Amino acid sequence: MDYPDIDLAPLIDHALLSPTATPEQVKKWCREADRFQFATVCVYPVYVKLAAELLHNKTPKVCTVIGFPTGATTITAKLYEAQEAVENGATELDVVLHLGALKTGNTDAIYREIAQICEETGQTVKVILETTLLTDTEKQLAAKICIDAGAQFLKTSTGWHGGATVSDVKFLKDLTKGQIGIKASGGIRTIEQALDLVIAGATRLGTSRGPELLQQREEKDEE
């Protein structure tokens, strides 16, 4: 398949979300993000301050995860975690949706949680839906709540329960009609996967393999 000439680098959140991540790895990820001009480096909250110092006055922003990876912490805990992350330099927050609340139809709790984080931090909020665990009806409901609550992106996955699929990205794109960004995340290992997801409607890609994807693209262009 001939792919269009898509500049992937500005769409990539360069993710370092291994539980064993170290400060040295954070430094490496930040150097790579700056070198390739990725959108963000996405790190655990404990590393936000370090990443913000390393990327000060540089193009890539600092993204972190809130309530990761289950989303099953309290609204108070998530809000505190989000506020602390912003104080430490994060400007993008990937918040895991409370799936139990969604499954039981507790839409008020979900709305309140997302709206409060959006309002009180004033930063870009991406809500992680964990699409592999949801029905289409639940995805539809979650998308509506997140848009109403002021989120800027829907994110497919944490990567802990499967990853992004073209069908899910297309579904979310058709559903939201450009009202909100779509971040495909989890299991993106090849340039073909990355481009297919962007063509399907992803406006951001979460992956730990950003440099490898760009290298693959370069090699294909040389063929």
Number of C-alpha atoms within 10 A of each C-alpha: 4 4 9 8 7 10 10 22 20 17 20 30 27 27 24 23 18 10 7 7 13 12 12 9 12 22 16 12 23 29 16 17 27 19 12 18 18 22 23 28 31 30 25 19 22 12 21 26 17 19 26 21 13 16 21 13 9 12 16 24 24 31 29 28 27 26 21 20 18 17 20 16 14 12 19 12 13 23 21 15 19 29 19 15 26 22 13 19 21 29 21 24 28 23 29 25 27 24 21 13 15 19 13 8 13 13 15 11 14 22 18 14 21 27 19 18 26 21 12 11 21 13 18 18 27 29 28 29 25 28 22 17 14 15 11 14 9 17 23 15 14 23 21 14 19 24 20 12 19 19 24 19 24 30 30 29 26 26 18 12 12 16 18 27 22 18 11 21 26 18 16 26 20 12 14 17 10 11 11 19 21 26 27 30 28 22 20 23 14 16 20 15 16 26 22 16 26 22 16 19 23 28 20 24 29 29 24 23 19 28 19 13 22 17 13 15 16 12 10 10 8 7 5
